[in-house]
Amino acid sequence: MSEIPLPHSAKRVVPWWLLRHETMLAVILLIALIVLGGLNNRFLTLDNLLNQGRLTTEVGLIALPMTFIIITGGIDLSVGSIVGLCAILLGYSWKNFGFPLPLAICFSLLVGAAAGFLNGIVITRVKVPPLIMTIATLALYRGLAEGISQARSVRGYPEWFYFIGQENLFGVPAQLWLLLIAIVVSAIVLDRTTFGRTLYAIGNNETAARFSGLPVDRAKLIIYTLSGFMAGLSACVLVSRVTTTRSDMGIGYELDVIAAVVLGGTSIFGGVGTIWGTVVGLAMIQLLKNGLALTGVKGDATIVVIGTVLILSTLVASSLQRRREGI
Amino acid sequence: MTAVTLAGAEADPRRRLKVLASQEALLAIAVIGLAVAVGLYNPRFLAARNLSDVLLGNAYIAVAAVGMSMVIVSGNIDISVGALIGVLATISGTLAVNGAPIVIAWLAALVAGVLVMALQGVIIAYLRIPAIVVTLGMLSILKGGLISVTGGKWITDLPDSFHLADIELSGVLPFPVFLMILVTVLAALWMRYSASGRAIYAVGGNAEAARLCGISQPRTIVMVFALHGLFAGAAALLYATQLRVIQSTVPPNLELTIITASVVGGVSILGGVGTVAGSTLAAVLIAEIASALVFIDVSPYWIRAVQGVLILVTVIADILRRRRMAGA
């Protein structure tokens, strides 16, 4: 990994930490901020930046466990569908089962975790590749959301429920606190706990990790379940922000989430990545969207940019990695 | 254990063929069985009109699934194909409306399909970026690009001669069904008997062994993706011509239906195994299920959930079967 200075790097004039993917990304982010701010005076205002934070929370909450998953060399494509399913069940259980709203929220979080657990259990026990398993559940969970909702939306939630999605707490959007806590916790878990280091070990060499007696299957089961749970949490925040539930909620989230994680320097081949990188990746993607929107580019064109960024950043990262290994 | 393994290894190719044959036989039985069962419940399901609608309306999925099967057999995946079909249909329709010769409009879809897919193949094979990243990126590029260029406008006033789906061979066989059968048979024969067709299995089954046998893995993958693009072009033409309008948006989740057809058709998601006959039968089965839901008074909103269950069950069964074969 790049933290370890290579012996021959003494020849380099630039310090190694400047060459880290995350540092470079942060510098690019800073330049982008200044340029976009210069182009449009509405961009670099505290209000706008905080609002962008509000908008990025739903994707951000899912990007954290996705970082864990991609570090182990896995992937979870079903997150967008889990968001849809959880949103629908939140509204459906509240309206049709007559659950009190707090219970409905717990129910939808539980369903999210269960959806992730199903992914994890089949991936670890039956050894279905994560890509295929989560493509299957991408169809299944979205199908359940469509089937249960019958394309009807649920609205008219009690006023207090909109707090998390629309109000401020200490001058900062309420859901942003949720994201900040989640970021700090995930960063500590990944960097400072045995569990976090196990994830790197799995991504670097799963067989070796197994032979070293690491609980590989348990770790995987936990991160896929966590991914489902966070998608459920993201669904609650989303419903609270937009005040309605529809079965097409969360479509395409997997693209934003994976793009943020990969752009943040997490290797799609596993073994490398940081939460800090993912956070910078998230900020990049949200600011890209916002900056493009402010300069008059429509929403559909921004996903073209995100798709291109996803491919190019993987290309650059893999060619850098190959050069590093080739030395 | 060793003796059993030896005997098993000798019988293995034949047994594997038998298992595959049974997958296709199973699908054929399911297609007929479902028709009989639903027909008993609601005889209107068996009306010739309905059955031909099911085939006509979904032949393009079977055609696209042939290409997808090749991609999966080679050990890759493509989730951009649904968006590509939308883009190709729009390109072809726009040309036709603007007075280009019909043949050029048709050819344009095929050529553009080959180019886009070959490009993805090159990125995957030579730059060694995982197929899921490349095709996920391409999915959003195509999807966003299509809507921002067309603004979601529908293409109407298509010239009559544009509609491939209207052609009936010798007055009975609709062209989409003919194309579906022709493509399946040709692709099946090619994959079974030609060296380049066998190379797909070799690359997907054991890339290292394939390399040692002198098969170029990158070249095979680019070839597979280029062919997949050709089939996507053909599928786009059927898709564009079956209705009188082209919606200029990406058909939602079309790639999932196509992948489901391939996987349920017996193409192993671990690469190296599968036939296109199975995927075509599976495409027919999926279309039949969608139609059957309506006739047994189940809301069509459940169709995607049914697809999800189908793909999940097939994948798990495939892995368990492989493990049993490996353990025997």
Interface residues (C-beta under 8 A of the other chain):
Chain A: I75 L77 V122 V126 K127 V128 P129 L131 I132 M133 I135 A136 T137 L138 A139 L140 Y141 R142 G143 L144 E146 G147 S149 Q150 A151 G252 E254 L255 I258 A259 V262 I268 F269 K298 D300 A301 T302 I303 V304 V305 I306 G307 T308 L310 I311 T314 L315 S318 S319
Chain B: I77 I79 I123 L127 R128 I129 P130 I132 V133 V134 L136 G137 M138 L139 S140 I141 K143 G144 G145 I147 S148 N253 L256 I259 T260 V263 I269 L270 S299 Y301 W302 I303 R304 A305 V306 Q307 G308 V309 I311 L312 V315 I316 I319 L320 R323
